[in-house]
Amino acid sequence: ANPAAAAVKTGRGMGTITALDTKGGTVTIKHGPIPSIGWPAMTMTFKAAPPALLKGLRSGQRVAFTARAKGMAAEVTAISPH
């Protein structure tokens, strides 16, 4: 196995919240490209780490966020209205 393939990458993005599940601790964001992770613009669901990050956010809100990705698993480690 290639250890680099499972490397954790982080990046900052801007997007709009399209869905929010505070009970499940997830947020779906329609975001622009995040070159540092190698992602094109897309809509994806992130696990919030920690889930308390989602307090006070709402669907339709524009946000700046920091994501951490390992393979196809991604989580938001910071998020704020923008």
C-alpha positions as CSV (number, residue, x, y, z in Angstrom):
1,A,0.0,0.0,0.0
2,N,1.1,3.5,-0.7
3,P,1.3,5.5,2.6
4,A,1.0,8.8,0.8
5,A,-2.4,7.8,-0.6
6,A,-3.8,7.8,3.0
7,A,-2.0,11.0,4.0
8,V,-4.2,13.6,5.8
9,K,-4.5,16.8,3.9
10,T,-6.0,20.1,5.1
11,G,-7.4,23.0,3.2
12,R,-9.6,26.1,3.5
13,G,-12.7,26.6,1.5
14,M,-15.7,28.9,1.0
15,G,-19.2,27.7,0.4
16,T,-22.8,27.6,1.2
17,I,-24.5,25.3,3.7
18,T,-27.1,23.2,1.9
19,A,-28.0,20.8,4.8
20,L,-27.3,20.7,8.5
21,D,-27.7,17.8,10.9
22,T,-26.7,19.0,14.4
23,K,-27.9,15.7,16.0
24,G,-25.7,13.6,13.6
25,G,-22.9,16.1,13.6
26,T,-22.7,16.6,9.9
27,V,-22.9,19.6,7.5
28,T,-23.3,19.6,3.8
29,I,-21.5,22.4,2.0
30,K,-21.6,23.4,-1.7
31,H,-18.0,24.7,-2.0
32,G,-15.6,26.0,-4.6
33,P,-12.3,24.2,-5.5
34,I,-9.9,23.4,-2.7
35,P,-6.5,23.0,-4.4
36,S,-4.5,22.1,-1.3
37,I,-6.6,18.9,-1.0
38,G,-7.1,18.4,-4.8
39,W,-10.8,18.9,-4.8
40,P,-12.9,20.5,-7.6
41,A,-16.0,22.5,-6.8
42,M,-18.7,20.2,-5.4
43,T,-21.3,19.6,-2.8
44,M,-20.3,17.2,0.0
45,T,-21.2,16.2,3.5
46,F,-18.6,16.6,6.2
47,K,-18.5,15.3,9.8
48,A,-18.0,18.2,12.2
49,A,-15.0,17.7,14.6
50,P,-16.2,18.5,17.2
51,P,-20.0,18.6,16.5
52,A,-20.3,21.7,18.6
53,L,-18.9,23.6,15.6
54,L,-22.3,23.5,14.0
55,K,-24.0,25.5,16.8
56,G,-25.6,28.7,15.5
57,L,-25.2,27.8,11.8
58,R,-28.1,27.5,9.4
59,S,-28.9,26.1,6.0
60,G,-28.3,28.7,3.2
61,Q,-25.6,30.4,5.1
62,R,-22.3,31.3,3.4
63,V,-19.3,30.0,5.4
64,A,-15.5,29.8,5.4
65,F,-14.3,26.5,6.6
66,T,-11.2,24.3,7.2
67,A,-11.4,20.7,6.1
68,R,-9.3,17.7,6.9
69,A,-9.4,14.9,4.4
70,K,-8.0,11.3,4.6
71,G,-8.8,9.3,1.5
72,M,-12.6,9.8,0.9
73,A,-13.3,10.7,4.5
74,A,-13.5,14.4,5.3
75,E,-14.3,16.4,8.3
76,V,-14.7,20.1,9.1
77,T,-12.4,21.3,11.9
78,A,-13.3,25.0,11.7
79,I,-16.3,26.8,10.2
80,S,-17.6,30.4,10.5
81,P,-20.2,32.6,8.8
82,H,-18.7,34.7,6.1
